[in-house]
Amino acid sequence: MIEFLLADINVGFAIALCSVLALAILEGVGMLIGLSMLNLLDHISPIDLDIDVDADLPMTGLTPLLGWLCLNRLPLLIWLVLFLTSFGITGYTLNYILLNSFTVNISEFLTYSLSFILSLYITHHIGVPLSRLLPKNESSAISNNSFNGLIATITIGTAKQGSPAEASLTDSYNQKHYVLVTPDSDDEEFSQGQQIVLVEKKETFWLAIKFNQ
């Protein structure tokens, strides 16, 4: 069993599980000295997502993917532990099954690719119910409700009323955020690359007006 766990084809999966153990030790030591890795990682994370992936909205761009992965619902440390654990266990399981089912050499690229994809699905399906048991993740240095008046840039799609588009902005702490926006006026639309001003926060998106330099 030890030979299988430390075999060359399992090196990446062993590193993933050892990383989880290392993170747990660091968090335990940090709590003893009053420095939590959980809060530290959330505060240094350069991206914050302000999007409800369960909403009936166009699923385009990078934001919905990151939201689907629960990066906007779980603290970053918990997400890392969940993903690395899923990746390590999935990889060991696949290699064990393949070694006992086939006599040909196993493609490491195939195993790692399948493990990566499966671990993303596992992270999503475990992360969603887990996020309901945890307080809402607030990784930004300021509240998302304080974006009123900030300038954002449309990154994906064309924003129309009833059809939000993705926009990015940088707050006063130089932290980047991605939000969904829609025009405040019925006869207005925002195209990709256009600068806008956020004026009102709705439940799942922001109302915005054109930025006039």
Secondary structure, DSSP 8 states (H G I E B T S, - for coil): -HHHHTSGGGHHHHHHHHHHHHHHHHHHHHHHHT--HHHHHHHH-SEEEE--TTSS----SHHHHHHHTTTTTS-HHHHHHHHHHHHHHHHHHHHHHHHHH--S---HHHHHHHHHHHHHHHHHHHHHHHHHHS-----SSS-GGGGTT-EEEEEES-BBTTB-EEEEEE-TTS-EEEEEEEESSTT--B-TT-EEEEEEE-SSSEEEEE---
